[in-house]
Amino acid sequence: MSQAAIANRLDRPVDDAADHVLGPGRAQITLVEYGSYACPHCRAANERIAEIRDQLGERVRYVFRHRPLTDSDIALRAAELVERARTAEQFWDAHVKLMTRSQVLTEDDLEAVARDLGLAEQAPDQAAQEAQQAAARVESDIESSHASGVRFTPTFFINERRYDGPWDESSFLDAMLGTLGHRFRTAALDFASWGPSAGILLLLATVLAIALTNSPLGPGFEAFWHREAALSFGDARFGMSLQHWVNDGLLTIFFLVVGLEIKREFTVGHLAGRRSAALPIAGAIGGMVVPALLYILVLPGGPWSHGWGVPMATDTAFAIAIIVMMGSRVPIELRIFLTAAAIVDDIGAIVVVALFYSGKLQLGYLIAALVLTGGLAALNRAHVYRVAPYALIGLALWACVHAGGLHATLAGVVLALFIPTRPPANLAALTAQANSIMLGEAAHGGEVLRHGPSTPALRALDAIHDRLESPADRLLRHAGARSSYLVLPLFALANAGVVIAPDVLEGRGMLVLAIAAGLVLGKPLGMLGAAALAVRLGVALKPAEYSWLQLAGASALAGIGFTMSLFIAGQAFTDPGDFAAAKIAVFAASIASALLGAGLLAAAARRFADRTA
């Protein structure tokens, strides 16, 4: 996939000599349409475009590029026909006629345009040459549409950025004129679509937390997170510090997303097939076991021995951000390996937290949690596809898990396992239903006091929208963004702050060494060694798209522990001084792992370039 398709950008700039352009080159707005003469939506949008051009005048430049409907012979022939126009004026006359002459594109329309272009009077040799050139021009536009990420017609690009909003005149104008709301939305979407964005935001939150902690505002910043926030109802009261609300409450959303990702990977993702799953599973297991063993080897006993789970975790956001920032030097298959391994790593972290870092168990609350889990299973078996019932039971489950002594965030994982998927939607039937509703509503658009679709129509359209996506996919799409751009940065703000002072590490050198050894050495040795062993035993197959050196680089990046390492450290070390030393160790080890992994990947890219030179 090209970078243009990933970034939703136009693959090549407008060329007045090669493109079909209406409007001056100095225009501040350039609107590019990929369309088809046989597409009813393109024909409807044509009227909106004309209205906008009339309203904006010389401020807008309109460009039409061909993207004939797939498997439509008449659409392809219409595009090639209009390309045989000898002048720009002839082209636009033919363009308008093909868009507006009839309700549906017909052979009569093509014959009428061919007569206007005088094609019947051409010599056979000239006609054949022009037809060949026209076909090449259309094919060039089709290739451009694929490179630009065009999936349907019409697709519009405003100043080289794909426009995914409504096609009505008001929405178009907001986008073209760059209203404040549209600019803010565009900037947010651009940032979210940038691969490293989640990692960058997490890094900024970490730096801010450390800076505030070591500034004159440090005591107030620390006190803020320890301030209690409580819920009360009559005599009943439940309260926790703000830090605990983040770690036990908001972080449940992160665990919910992790659970949904695990579910997706094992059903339709990279872990669905045995052969495709074997290598990342083996690597992840080695990448958890060896760091824990190294930690225990350095600290076989004593008050810090319980922290062996700290170097087991991988921070997916940071690791993937580095790979994305390295661009084409890293094969997409290697990113898939690291993502899948991180998913398995998350499973291991969840099990470790549940078994080894929970409090004193309260049997009554755990039985209640088990009953609520049965309720989730019953909703799933009854094919209840509304998210609200699951969310209500999930809140009760969170409270019971918290009171039962297990870490409350585990409720998010349990909830994710029962959020239902459903069979793929019949897109043809739903599209036909939506079209019939909209056409029916449009027929009443001119009635007095009629200001929009009727309530039954809106309900039907809502039902169609709900059916397009399973509850699990919809929740992952919405909760995933909140997890990456809200929950994890807040977690970093609440937990990453540490006082940088000479006495912080005093007497805790072995603790720092154990954590650093586990992350910087244990992760790559365990992951790479286990993957190599799996391949040697014939259990797994390494893709040819990446080398062992590149796999070593990805394994080193897995040593970036951060989020889950800090989370487990907070459970393992109750002494503030020990927790502060553990945080410094995680930070230092994560930086070292990032540099080591990026260096190995860069070296592998140079070696590949030397071989192919």
N, C-alpha and C positions, 0 to 999 in steps of 0.2 A: 504494500500500500504506500502510496506517495505521501510526502509530507503535506502536500496541499490538501489531500483528502482527510488527513488526520486533523489539520488545523482549520478545516472548513473555509479555505481560501481559494480564490481563483488561481488556476494553475499557470496561466500566462496573462500578462497585461493586455489591455485592448490595443490593437494595432489598426489605425485608420486605413492602412493600405490592405489589410487582410480581412478585417471584420466588417460587418454591416452596421454602420453607425448613423444615428440621427442625432444631431446636436453638435455644438462647437467643441473642439478639443480642450478649450480652456474652462469648460463647465466644471463647477465644483462638485457635482454629483454625477457618478457614472453608474447606471443601472444596466446590468447584463442579465439577459434571460436565456436560459436553455429551454427550448420549447419544441413542440411538434404541431404540425398543421392538423393532424388527426386527433389531437388531444382536446377533449371538450373543455377542460379546465384552462388550457392555454387560450382557447377561443374566448372564454368568459373573461380571463384576465386582460385580454387585449384591449377591451373597452376601458378598464381601469387605468391601464398604462397611458392611453390616449388622453384621459382626463387629467392625469398627473402632468403629462408633458404640456398640456394647455395651461395648467395652473403655474408651473414652475418656469416655463419658457426656456431661456438660454442657460438657466442654472443646472439643467439636467441633460445628460448625454445618454441616449438609449442604444443598446447593442443587442442584436439578436444572434444567437448561435443555435445550430441545429442539434436536436436530440430526438430523432424520430422514435415513435413508440416501438418498443421491442416486438419483433415478429409481426409487424404491420407493413405489408408490402406497399399499400397506398401512401402511408406516411413517409416511407423512404423515397418513393418515387416523387412525391410532392416536394420534398426537400431538395432532391437532385434537379427537379424541374426548375424551381425558382433560382437555383444557382446558375442557370444558363442565361440569366439576364445580363445584358451587356453594359448597362449603366446602373448607378445607384438608384436613379429615379425609377427605372424599370423594375428593379428588385423590390422596392418598397410598394409600388403599385401591385405587383404580383403577390407580395406578402399580405397586404390588406385584403386583396380579393380572396385568397385562400383561407383567410381567417374569418371572413364575414359574408361570403357569397351565399352560403347555405348553412342550415343548422348543423349538418354533419358533412364532413368532407366526402365528396363524391367524384366519380370519374368525369362527370360533366364539368366540375370545377377545374380539374387538371386540363381538360381539353380547351376550356375557355382561356386559361392562362397561357397554354401553349400557342393559341392563336394570337394572343396579345404580344407574345414574344417573337412571333414570326418564325417559329421553328419548322413549320411545314415547308417553307421556301428554301431551307438550307440544303446545300449539297451533302450527299451521304458522308463523305470523308470529314467535312467540317462538323457535321452533326455528331459523328462518332468521337471526334477529338474533344468537342465541347462536353459531351456526356461523360467522358472519362475524367476530364478536369473537374466537372461538377461533383462526380462521385468521390473523388479524392478530397475535395473541399468539405463535403458532408462528413466523410470518415474522419477528417482532422478534427471537426467539431465534436464528433462522438467520442473520440479519444480524449479530447479536452474535458468533456463532461465527466468521464470516468476519473480522470486525474483530479478533478475538482470536487469529487465526492457527491456528484449528482445521483440521486436515487429515483427521482420521479420528476414528472413535468407538470407545470412549469417550475423551475428552480431559479431563484433570483439571487444575484450578488450585487450588493450596494457598496461601491468603492472597494471592490475586490473581496469583500467579506460576505459569506453566504447569509442570506436573510431567511429566517425560519418562522417569521411571524405571519399574521393574517394577511390576505391579499386585498382587503378593502382599502379604499382610497385614504382614509384617515390614518390607518396603521402604516401604510407606505410612506405617507408624508412625514409622520413622526420619525420613522427610521431614516429617511433621506435628509431631513432638516436637522437631525441630530439633537432632538429634545433631550433635556437633562435626564429624564427617566430612561429613555432609550440608551443614552450613552452609558449610564450606570449599569444597566442590564447587560449591555454588550461587553463592557469591561469585566464584569463579574464572570460572564460566560467564557470570555477569552482566558481569564486566569484559571478557571476551573478546568478548561480543556487542555491546559498546559500540563504535561505529565508531572514535572517536579513540584507543582504548586502546593500539594499537601505537605510534602517534606519541607519546602521553604517556609510555609506558614508555621509548622511545628518548630523549626529552627528559630524563627523570629520570636516565637513565644518563649522558647527556652532562654534565648539571649536576654530578652526583656526581664524574665524572672530573676536571672542571675544578676543583671544590672541593678534592679530594684532592691534586691536583697543586700547588695554590697554598697548601696547608696545611703544617704541620711534618711531616706524613707524606709529603709529596711525593717526597723522594728514595727512600724505601722503596717507595712505590707504583710509581715508575718502574723501580726495580731488580726488582720482582716480575715485571713483564711481560717483562723481558729475561733472566729466569732460564731456563736451558735445561731442556727435557724431552726425553728420548731413549728410543727403542725399541732394544733390542739382542737379538741371537740369535747366541750363540757369538761369533765375531769380527766379525760384521756389526753395524753400529750406524747408526742414523738419528736425528738430533736437530735440534731447532730451538728458538728461544726461544718462550715462551708466547705472545708477541704474534704471532709467525709461525704458530704452531699455530692461533690464532684467524683470522688473515688468510688463510692458505693452506689451512687444514684446515676449521674450522667454517664459514667463509664459503662453502665449496663447497655446503653445504646451501642457503644463500641463492640461489646461482646455479642449483642444481637446481630450486628452487621457481620462480625466474624462467623457466627453460627450460620447465617444465611449464605455467606460465601462458601463455607465448608459444604453446606447442603448442595449448592449449585455445582461446585467442583466435582462432587462425588456422584452427581446425577447426569449432568450434561457437559461438564467442564473437562479440564485436563486430567482429572483423577478418575474419570468414568471408566476408562479402559485399563485393563491390567498392565499391558505393556507400556502404555504411556504414563501410568501412575508409578510404576516400579522405581524408576530412577529418582524422582524427587522425594518419594516416600523414604527410600533407603538413605538418601542424602540428609533428609530432615532428621531421621532417627539418629544417624551418626552425629549430626550437628547438635543434638540435644544430650546424648549420652556422654560423649567425650568431654565437652566443657564441664559437665557436672563431675565427672571423674577427676579431671584436672583440679577443680576446686577442692574436692575432698582430699586429693593427694597433697595439696599445699596446706590445707587446714583439716587434718584428720579428726580433730576434736576441739573442744573449747566452746566459748559462747557464740562464735561466729559460724560454727559448722552447719547451722540450719540454713545458711544462705546459699546452698549449692544450686538452688533453682534460678538465681539471678542471672548467671551467664548462659542459660539455656535458650533464652528468647531472641527472636529476630524482629527488628522494626521494619516492617514492609515498606512504609511510606518513604523512609530515608533511603533504603537500599534500592528501591525501584526508581526513586528520583535521580540517583547518581547514574543508574544505567540509562535512563531516558536522556539525561543531559549529555551523555557520551554519543548519542545519536546513532548513525549507521555503523559506527565502529563496533557496536555490540549487536549480534544477531537477535532477532525477535524470539527465536527458539530459546535462547538463554534467559531472556526475560520471563518467558513462560515457565521455565524450570524453576527460577528463583521464586516466582509468585506461587507456584504449586507447592514448593518446599516450605514457603512461609505459612501457607494454609495448614499443612501438616504440623508445622512448628506451633501454630496457634492451638491446635488440638492438644498437643503435648502440654503447652502452658496451662490450658484450661484444666486438664487432668491434674497437673501438679498443684495448682492453686486449690482445687477441690479436696485433694487428698492430704496435702501437707501444710497448707497455709490457711486453714480455717480455724475458727475459735472452738470453744467448748460446745458440743452438740446438745441441742434441746429436742428430745424425741417427739414431743407433742407437736411442735411447729413443723418438724420435718415430715410427720405423718400428714399434716394439713397440706404441706407443699406437694406431697405425693398424690393426695386427692385432687388438688388443683391441676396437677400434671395430667391426671386421668381425664379431667374436664377438657383440657386442651386436646387430648387424643380423641375424645368423643366428638368435639366440634370438627376435627379434621376428618374423622370417619363419616360424619354426617354431611360432608361436602359443604360446610358453611364457608363461604368465600368472602364474607365481610370481615375486615380487620378489627373492627371495634370490639366484638366479643372476645377475641384473642387478647386484645390490649387490656381489657378490664381484668380478665383472669390473670394476665401477666403481671399487672400491678399488685394483685393480691399475692401472687406467687413470689414476687420480689420481697414483699414484707415478711412472708413466712420463711423464706430462705435466709433473710437477714436475721430474723429472730431465732432461727434454728441453729445458728452458729456457722453455717457455710457462708462463703463470701457472696454477697447479694448479687453481684454481677453475673453469677452463674445462671440466674433466672433468665437473663437475656439469651443465653445459649439454648436453654431448654425451650423457651418460647420460639426461637428460630426453627427448631426441629419440627414444630407442629404448625407453623404458618403454612397454609396449603399452596401447592402449585395446582395447575389444572391443565387439561389438554389444550393444545394450540388453538387459537381462534380461527374460525372460518372467515378469512379476510374478505373474500368475494361477497359472501352473504351480508356481512356487517357493512361493507361499503355500499352495497345496493340499498340496504335499509337506511343508512345515513343520507344517501343521495335522495331517496324518495321523501324523507322527512324535510330536508332542506328545500327541495323543489316545491313541496306542498306549502311550506311556510313562505317561500318567495312569492308564490302566487297571491298571497294575502298582504304583501308588503305595503301596498298603496292604500290600505283601508284606513279610515279615520280612527284616531286613537290607538293605532297599532304601532308600537314602538320596538318590537323585537319578537323573537320566537315565542310561541305560546308555552305555557307551563308543561303540558303533556309532551310537547316536542323536546323541551329541555331535559325532562326526565328520561325520555327515550335515548337522547344523545348521551346523557350521563351513563346510562346502562351500557350503551355501546362502548363508550370509553373504558368503563370498568372491565368489560370483557376482553379488551385488546391485550391486557396484561394480567398475569396471575398475581394474587396478593403478595406472594413471596418476592416476585420480581419488582413489583411496585414499591414495596416496603424497602427493598434493598436499594432501589434507585433514589428514594427520598432520604432514608436514614443514612445511607452511605455518605452522601454529601454532608449531612449534619455531623456525622462522626468525624470525617476528615477535616472539616473547616470550622467546627465549633467545639466538639467534645475534646478531641485530642489537644488542640491549643490551650483550652481551659485546664486540662489535666497537666500540661507542661507548666502553665503559670502557677498552678497550685502546688506542684511537687518538685519542679526543677530548681527552685531557688536554693542556693547553698552559699554559705559565707566562705569566701576565698581568703584564708588566713594560714600562716605557717603552722599553727598548732592544731589545725583541723585533722591532719593526718598523723599527728603524734601518737605513737603506740599502736597505730592501725595499719602499718605498712604491709603486713601479711594479708590482711583483708583486701587491700587494694590489689596486691599481687595476685591473689586467688581469682578475683573477679576479672582482672585484666588478662590473666593467662587463659581463663576459660573462654573469653570472647575473642581475643586477638589470635590465640593459637588453637584453642580447642575447637572453635567453630569451623575454620577452614580445614583443619586436619580431620575432624570427624566427618564433615559433609563430603569432602573430596574422597577420603578413604573409604567410606561406606558406599559411595556411588561407584568407585572403581571396583570394589569387592562384588557389588551386585552385577556389574557388567562382566567381571571375570567368571562368576558363577553361572552366567547365562540367564539370570533372573531379569535383568534390565538391558536395554539397548540405548547407547548414547547416540543422539542425533549427530549426523555428519556436519550439520550447519555450524557447530562450534567445536573448538579444540579443547583438550584437557587443560591447557593454560587458561583459556577463557573460563572454563568451569572452576578452576582454582580461584580466579578473580571474583566470580560470583559467590563462591564459598566464603571468601574473605569478607565480602560485603555483608554476608549473613551475620558477621560479628558485630554489626551495629545493633545493639540491644535496645537501648533507650526506653520506649514507652512501657513495654511489658517488663523489662528489667527493672525499671524504677518502681513499677507497680508491685512486683514480687519483693523487691528490696524493702518497700514500705511495710509489707506484711512480715518479712523475716527479721528486721532489725527494729526493735521498739525503742532502743536508745537513740536519741537525736544525733549524738556524735557519730555513732556507727552508721546511721542512715546517711548523714552528710558525707562520710568517707566513701560509702558505697556509691553515692551519686557521683562524686568526683571520679571514682574508678570507672563507672559506666560511661561518663562523658569522655574521659581520656581514651578508654578502650574503643569506644565508638568512632572517635576521630581517627585513631590509628587504623582501625579496620577499614574505614572509608578510604583513607589514603592508600593502604595496602591493596585493597580491591581495585580501586581506580588505576593504580600503577600497573598491576598485573594485566588488566584489560587493555590499557594503553599499549603495553609491551606486546601483547598478543596481536593487537591491530597493526603495530609496526612490523612485526614478523610476517604477518599475512601480506602486507603491502610489499615487503621486500621480495617475497616469493613470487608475487604476481607481476613485479616490475619487469 
